[in-house]
Amino acid sequence: MHQKLSSWLATHYRSVLLPSFQTSEMVRRYTLEEAADATPAEASTTVQKRKIRSPTVRAMLAQAHYRFKMLLKYKMERAGGRLIECEEDYTSKTCSSCAAIKNNLGGSEVFRCTSCSAVFDRDVKAARNIFHKNMKLLP
């Protein structure tokens, strides 16, 4: 899958924006004393927890995001293109219409803005926001 996708992107685009995806940080276990939202009673325990569940962790690790990034970088350079690593902070939480930030997204695949009532597919909206936020990095 990585070979085909990276080849297709390198063939069809001169520049590709790729947000940094810190898989190791997302899947890492943390003690409650490290958690920002831990209460003092919880912080005194040494229980290790994770923000996401084990099946999701396994799926994320199996996708080998770093390996894909390195392969895409190689293919883009070989084709004369550029892979641009960019930021994606708040792109899922920000409305594409009015720029209001919605902190409680939940697991919904649809983004409904509480400020302007706009409705978007959450992933499409986030991709659009990543593009607009990082346009200045493009040649």
C-alpha positions as CSV (number, residue, x, y, z in Angstrom):
1,M,0.0,0.0,0.0
2,H,2.8,2.5,0.9
3,Q,4.6,1.8,-2.4
4,K,1.6,2.5,-4.6
5,L,0.4,5.5,-2.7
6,S,3.8,7.2,-2.5
7,S,4.4,6.5,-6.2
8,W,1.0,7.9,-7.1
9,L,1.5,11.1,-5.0
10,A,5.0,11.6,-6.4
11,T,3.8,11.2,-10.0
12,H,0.7,13.5,-9.7
13,Y,1.9,16.3,-7.3
14,R,4.9,18.6,-7.2
15,S,4.5,19.3,-3.5
16,V,2.8,17.3,-0.7
17,L,2.0,18.6,2.7
18,L,2.4,15.9,5.4
19,P,1.5,16.7,9.0
20,S,3.9,15.3,11.5
21,F,2.3,12.3,13.1
22,Q,3.8,11.4,16.4
23,T,2.6,7.8,16.7
24,S,5.0,7.0,19.6
25,E,3.6,9.9,21.7
26,M,0.0,8.9,21.0
27,V,0.4,5.2,21.9
28,R,2.7,5.8,24.9
29,R,1.4,4.8,28.3
30,Y,1.6,7.5,30.9
31,T,1.4,7.5,34.7
32,L,-1.5,9.4,36.2
33,E,1.0,11.9,37.8
34,E,2.1,12.8,34.3
35,A,-1.5,13.4,33.1
36,A,-2.5,17.1,33.0
37,D,-6.0,16.4,34.0
38,A,-5.2,14.0,36.9
39,T,-6.7,14.9,40.3
40,P,-4.3,14.9,43.3
41,A,-5.7,11.6,44.5
42,E,-5.2,10.0,41.1
43,A,-1.7,11.6,40.7
44,S,-0.4,9.7,43.7
45,T,-1.0,6.3,42.0
46,T,1.5,4.7,39.6
47,V,-1.1,3.1,37.4
48,Q,-0.2,3.4,33.7
49,K,-3.0,4.4,31.3
50,R,-3.3,5.3,27.7
51,K,-5.6,7.8,26.0
52,I,-6.5,5.4,23.3
53,R,-7.5,1.7,23.4
54,S,-5.3,-1.2,22.5
55,P,-6.9,-2.2,19.2
56,T,-6.4,1.4,18.0
57,V,-2.8,1.3,19.2
58,R,-2.1,-1.9,17.3
59,A,-3.7,-0.5,14.1
60,M,-1.6,2.7,14.3
61,L,1.6,0.8,14.8
62,A,0.9,-1.6,12.0
63,Q,0.5,1.3,9.6
64,A,4.1,2.3,10.0
65,H,3.6,6.1,9.5
66,Y,7.3,6.9,9.7
67,R,8.2,4.3,7.1
68,F,5.6,5.8,4.8
69,K,6.9,9.3,5.4
70,M,10.5,8.3,4.5
71,L,9.3,6.4,1.4
72,L,7.2,9.4,0.3
73,K,10.1,11.7,0.8
74,Y,12.4,9.5,-1.3
75,K,9.9,9.2,-4.1
76,M,9.1,12.9,-4.1
77,E,12.8,13.8,-4.3
78,R,13.4,11.3,-7.1
79,A,10.4,12.8,-9.1
80,G,11.7,16.3,-8.5
81,G,9.0,17.2,-6.0
82,R,9.0,18.3,-2.4
83,L,7.6,16.7,0.8
84,I,6.7,19.4,3.2
85,E,6.3,18.5,6.8
86,C,3.8,20.8,8.4
87,E,1.8,21.5,11.6
88,E,-1.8,20.4,12.2
89,D,-2.6,22.0,15.5
90,Y,-6.3,22.6,16.1
91,T,-7.2,21.8,12.5
92,S,-9.8,19.2,13.6
93,K,-11.3,21.6,16.2
94,T,-11.4,24.7,14.0
95,C,-14.5,25.6,11.9
96,S,-13.5,26.2,8.2
97,S,-16.2,28.9,7.9
98,C,-15.9,31.1,11.0
99,A,-12.6,29.9,12.6
100,A,-14.4,29.1,15.9
101,I,-12.8,26.4,18.0
102,K,-14.9,23.5,19.3
103,N,-13.0,21.7,22.1
104,N,-15.4,18.8,22.6
105,L,-15.3,16.9,19.4
106,G,-16.1,13.4,20.7
107,G,-16.0,10.6,18.2
108,S,-18.3,12.1,15.6
109,E,-17.3,11.9,12.0
110,V,-19.3,15.1,11.3
111,F,-18.2,18.5,12.6
112,R,-21.1,20.8,13.5
113,C,-20.1,24.4,14.4
114,T,-21.9,25.8,17.4
115,S,-21.1,29.4,16.3
116,C,-22.2,29.5,12.6
117,S,-24.1,26.1,12.4
118,A,-21.9,25.0,9.5
119,V,-21.7,21.2,9.0
120,F,-18.6,19.4,7.5
121,D,-17.1,16.0,7.2
122,R,-14.6,16.1,10.0
123,D,-11.6,14.7,8.0
124,V,-12.3,16.8,4.9
125,K,-12.5,19.9,7.0
126,A,-9.3,19.1,8.8
127,A,-7.5,18.5,5.5
128,R,-8.7,21.8,4.2
129,N,-7.6,23.6,7.4
130,I,-4.2,22.0,7.2
131,F,-3.8,23.3,3.6
132,H,-4.9,26.8,4.5
133,K,-2.8,26.9,7.6
134,N,0.4,25.8,5.8
135,M,-0.1,27.5,2.3
136,K,2.9,29.8,3.0
137,L,5.2,26.7,3.0
138,L,4.3,25.9,-0.6
139,P,6.5,27.1,-3.5
